């Protein structure tokens, strides 16, 4: 089972999330009553829908993580899933996304932003393309 499948299985068990077909039409999605929260497009990454306000507020923190990719102007971020700790990071960010969407809901379904998949089509972000493969950690890290 891939890390994305593990993350999808864990998150699908959350009572605030339901599985759905993603609006982009590719992969799997988990939605809250207020809209799409996360898309799984491959075995090694997930797109997470945050609010623009949340991303602006925490951008400097998000950029510190090697697992997070921000696309300028997007309300979605891509989380690379290469280790178990990346799943934990995704779970934390999904929890924050649920909170952000309840605090600052997207007002109109017709204006909901598209996921980052459109930036990645034709140039799949495999672990090898994202920095030479899996991250390795020394003892005690």
Residue pairs with C-beta under 8 A, 6 or more apart in sequence:
1 9
2 43
2 44
2 81
3 43
3 44
3 81
3 82
3 83
3 84
3 86
3 87
4 40
4 42
4 43
4 44
4 45
4 46
4 81
5 40
5 43
6 87
7 40
7 46
7 81
7 87
7 90
7 91
8 28
8 30
8 40
10 87
10 91
11 17
11 30
11 38
11 90
11 91
11 94
12 18
12 19
12 30
14 30
14 94
16 32
16 33
16 98
17 30
17 31
17 32
17 37
17 38
17 94
17 98
18 30
18 31
19 28
19 29
19 30
19 31
20 29
20 30
20 31
20 36
21 29
22 28
22 29
22 36
22 39
22 115
23 29
23 36
23 112
23 114
23 115
24 39
24 41
24 114
24 115
24 117
24 118
26 39
26 41
26 117
27 39
27 40
27 41
27 42
27 117
28 39
28 40
29 36
29 37
29 38
29 39
29 40
30 36
30 37
30 38
30 94
31 37
32 98
32 101
34 101
34 102
34 105
34 106
35 49
35 101
35 105
35 106
35 109
35 112
36 49
36 112
36 115
37 48
37 49
37 94
37 97
37 98
37 101
38 46
38 47
38 48
38 49
38 90
38 94
38 97
39 46
39 47
39 49
39 76
39 115
39 117
40 46
41 47
41 115
41 117
41 120
42 124
42 125
42 126
43 81
44 80
44 81
44 82
44 125
44 126
44 127
45 78
45 79
45 80
45 81
45 125
46 78
46 79
46 81
46 90
47 76
47 77
47 78
47 79
47 115
47 116
47 117
48 76
48 77
48 78
48 79
48 90
48 93
48 94
48 97
49 75
49 76
49 97
49 101
49 113
49 115
50 75
50 76
50 77
50 93
50 96
50 97
50 100
51 75
51 100
51 101
51 104
51 106
52 75
53 100
53 104
54 96
54 97
54 100
54 104
55 62
55 70
55 75
55 77
59 70
62 68
62 70
62 77
63 70
65 89
66 80
66 131
66 135
67 79
67 80
67 81
67 82
67 86
67 89
68 77
68 78
68 79
68 80
68 89
69 77
69 78
69 79
69 80
69 116
69 125
70 77
71 77
71 78
71 116
71 119
74 113
74 116
74 119
75 113
76 113
76 114
76 115
76 116
77 93
77 116
78 116
78 120
78 125
79 86
79 89
79 90
79 93
80 86
80 125
80 127
80 130
81 87
81 90
82 127
82 134
82 135
83 134
83 135
106 112
106 113
123 129
127 133
127 134
